[in-house]
Structure formats: C-alpha cells, structure tokens
C-alpha cells in the first residue's frame, strides 16, 4: 500500500505521514514486512505466507483501512509497485533508514498468515453440498465457543487430538449442526499457521467431525433457555 505524505528534513516523515503510518499499524495489527520511502510518501509491503486472489486481497484490505486517509491499496501482481530500491528501505518499526541491506531486510521480513490480518473473512464461502443457511447462534453460546477457541488454539503438530475432541464437544453442546461444526473446525485450522498435518485437509476434518457427532454419546447438546 502507498501512504501519501511529505517527508521532512533528514528524511523524517511529516506529522501527517506519521499519523497515517500509526493508523495503518493499528488497523492491520502489525508492522509492514517491508517499508520503503518514495518521493510522495512511503510504500508499505505486507507479505503473506499463503497465496490469495489479488481481487480478494484488494477488497479485504480496502475494507480494513476504510476511513484511513492518504492511503492507496495495491494488491495482485498487476497492481503492486515495483521491487524497492535498497537505498530507499526504511525500518518497519521506526521509519528510520534501513542500514543492513536488502538481503537482511528480506530475510527478516515478517510473513503474515491471512488470518492474522483479516480474521476469517478471507476464507471462501462454504460449499453448498449439504450446507445449511447460516443461523444465529445465541450470544451466550457464541461467546463460550469463542472463549474455548481462544483458549485451545492454535493446533500444534503431533498434539491435536485432545484439542480436536474438546472443540468438537463444545460445538455439539452449543447446538451447532455437524456442518456448522465442520466449518468452524476448518476455520480453526486456518488460525493455526504453524500446523501442517492431516487436519489441513478439509475432507479429513469433515469425516472426523461426522464420526464424533454420530458415535460419541458421552455428551449431548445443551438445551437453549
């Protein structure tokens, strides 16, 4: 993305540019992977560790930064700015000139998982096979689900079984259908960027959730008040 604003003497950002940078940092929730000065302001690059369609990235980022002035969002291979020149690199935390070279800048650049920037909004709409319309979950039960996910996630390689079973238990007791529990579990895996094993396959998640719903009789859904 491009932040419009002048830089003062010594290459320091103007007050308007500093405010813009601070607001972007706040809205996105993290520093740019690469920051570069330009004649008209600064270019902030956010690198992802998963490929997403350029149009989707454009829409999500514009929605995230809605209301932030003096910012132009460019996503996708055809719209991104050119490779930055080394002498124009800036420290992504302080906006001061970067002195350690392009190689070090790229090696140390933070790579974001899409969920860190966009939550679940980047996930595709669930396929229509057997899925039901979204329905409102009572606020109290929705809060319990979120609290449990925040407590139990992310999934960790070679230690997922207990987490999976507990989440499945909570989803069922909260009254989620099998399809809703599957969609929630797939989203939970997406919140675990370092997890790389079998639950990355949505079909495996679907089969395991179905088995729990059909065979695990040790718990039943709680009745709504």
Buried (B, 14 or more C-beta within 10 A) or exposed (E): BBBBBEBEEEEEBEEBBBBBBEBBBEBBEBBBBBBBBBEBBBBBBBEBEEEBEBEBBBBBBBEBBEEBEBBBBBBEEEEBEEEBEEEBBBBBEEBEBBEEEBEEBEEEBBEBBBBBBBBBEBBEEBEEEEBEEEEEBEEEBEEBBEEBBEEBBBBEEEEBEEBBBEBBBBBBBBBBBBBBBBBBBBBBBBBBBEBEEEBBEBEEBBEBBBEBBEEEEEEEEEEEE
